[in-house]
Amino acid sequence: MQAKAGSDQQYVLALDQGTTSSRAILFDRRGQPLAIRQQPFTQSFPQPGWVEQDAMEIWSSQLAVARAVLRDHGIAAGQVAALGITNQRETTILWDRKTGTPLAPAIVWQDRRTAAHCAALSAAGHDALFEQRSGLRLDPYFSGTKLAWLLEHLPGARARAERGELAFGTVDSWLAWQLTGGRAHVTDVSNASRTLLFDIHRGVWDDELLGILNIPPALLPRVVDSSGIVAHIDAGCLGGEIPLAGIAGDQQAATFGQVCLAPGMAKNTYGTGCFLLLNVGHQAQASQHRLLATVGWRVAGQTTYLLEGSVFMGGAVIQWLRDGLGMIASAGEVEALAATVPDSGGVYLVPAHTGLGAPYWDPQARGALLGLTRGSGRAEIARAALEAIALQSAEVLQAMEQDAGRALAELRVDGGAAANDLLLQVQADLLGVPVVRPKITETTALGAAYLAGLAVGFWADEGELAALWQVDRRFEPGRSADWRAAQLAGWRRAVQRSLHWAEGE
Ligand code: ADP
């Protein structure tokens, strides 16, 4: 490979393996993305509630974009100081240790096939134990019951697992295995903390939880720090033995990429849904508000914990205005339309179209449009939709503040809908704290790059990363505490009308 001018330049390569596409991004020392390559891949829905992917396609698409980003920019492997992985979380893969062949399609995080198993575990009284140890709820979302399903349904799998012939991994493990030709069977603590099998306090696989789910320990990857050289990748992959030095699940990586490294710092990603994460320091916080306690990252043996809350319908409510109602032609139009009115005129849109996530967790809730009068038009509804994204996020953040016993100083934001200035202003008004959008919103890949780069000395320390984080725009709160309380009270009243709706069908 012919390197271009400036071939002494060094970069960090982030592999961002998402739910719908694999991406590879090169970052320079200033944390600027030099180049991005992206390739979508197939998801299949073989039965209602099932979501699968081809693990080989996950790997081949990821390798293809990594090769392409280097090739297209004339970057030699020797110029890549380190490689970091960030990934769709919880997606479960089971493969043969000898051949590296997956035994079945990957079961994707969205897959609900283990709902009955989770309900049975709850009915048997296991909720409290799983929550105390793993920080999670007994929900099909997480890997543990997906792995149990594979062992139960693939002929001979359990016996082979017990003989040590099989390997389990989330997508990070799978990629690390492939990148090292099977030399590394590892996962980082952030990914391990999404399996239901991991004691987040002691930082080890938990024998009791494994016993309840009937998972043979011989399947499990070795748990490593999120930042640290795990192995060198095979030269056959990218033309050189690049150190694999950083791994984190996507939301944790985004929190790291937003440099929310001190307790009390939080980020919200406004994508299809909203993912809010708050740094609570080196001690896990149990939630009194049905949020998740999760590992953020472990660097130099020290674990940082987060509280996590997810809102199912965030930016997707704007998609619904566009595609469901035909009210706007593009998502970007919503801002101008909503800005034609000073407020929603008492209209509330509760986007419970697919149930409600944190802090309600009501799968039977359904969407509602309330408070309509003859004065309510498109603009009021558009405004109510934007406010709904911000109101849901404000409620989760309020719950987080109460759990953590500390007030938020500011909220850092990213994701597609964070392009909407009006949304962010409304968010600041509702929270009573500044909302800050960084210049670089590729925070997920950036977080993986930072974790990898720190491990090899590409960046000296966390202080250097903090200095690289640059504000694009800061939205200052402009409303009184009384106004905020009234808005949230109105919202809660509206939500009450939407709860349990589908139960009456
Ligand atoms: P994901 O990663 O979940 O696919 P993105 O981060 O790409 O999502 O964000 C896309 C979402 O953001 C869509 O749901 C879209 O409706 C919403 N969105 C995009 N632009 C805007 C905007 N200007 N205002 C409000 N919502 C927007």
Residues whose N, C-alpha, C, O or C-beta is under 5 A from the ligand:
A	BS01	ADP	Y270 G271 T272 G273 G315 A316 I318 Q319 A331 G332 G415 G416 A417 A419 N420
